[in-house]
Amino acid sequence: MPCAADSARHFARQHEGLEAQLHAHLLDVVGGDFTQAEQHLRQWRTHLARHIEVEEQELLPQLPEGARWSARVYGQEHERIALLADEYGERLAQVLANPPATETERRHAALWLIDAAHALRHVLDHHHQREHTALALELPEALQERVWREHGLAQELEHQGRR
C-alpha cells in the first residue's frame, strides 16, 4: 500500500505549480509592474480553471462513499476561490485603468493588491491542505496519475514553476 506522501504527490505538484505562478504575479505587484502582473495573473487563472475543471469532472465523481469530505465541499471551495480570484482581478483591472502616477501611488496600489491577495491565498492554502490530507488519500493513486498526465497539467505547471 502506498504511503500518504506518495498518494498526495500528484496534488502537491499541481498546487506547487499553481503557487509558483501566483508567486510570480505577486512579485510583479510588489515591483510595481502591473502590466506584467496582469499577464501572470491571467496565466494563473487559466491554469487554476483547468485544474478545478479536471478535479470536478474527473476526480471528485470518483470520491468513494464515506469520504472525509463530500465532493460538494470541494466544489463550494472551488466556487469561493474563483470568486475571490475574480474580485482580485477586478482590483488589478482598476489599477491598470488608472495607473499610479507617482512612486507613493504605486506603493499604495501594490499594498491594496497585496491586501486583497491575502484572503485569496488563505482560502487556497486551506483548500490545498484539505486536498492533501483527505482527497488525495481517498482517490486511487493510479487514477490521479492518469488524469493529471492525460491533461498535461502536471508537466505544464512544473515547467511554469521553473521559470
Secondary structure by P-SEA (a helix, b strand, c coil): cccccccaaaaaaaaaaaaaaaaaaaaaaaacaaaaaaaaaaaaaaaaaaaaaaaaccccccccccccccaaaaaaaaaaaaaaaaaaaaaaaaaaacccccaaaaaaaaaaaaaaaaaaaaaaaaaaaaaaacccccccaaaaaaaaaaaaaaaaaaaaaac
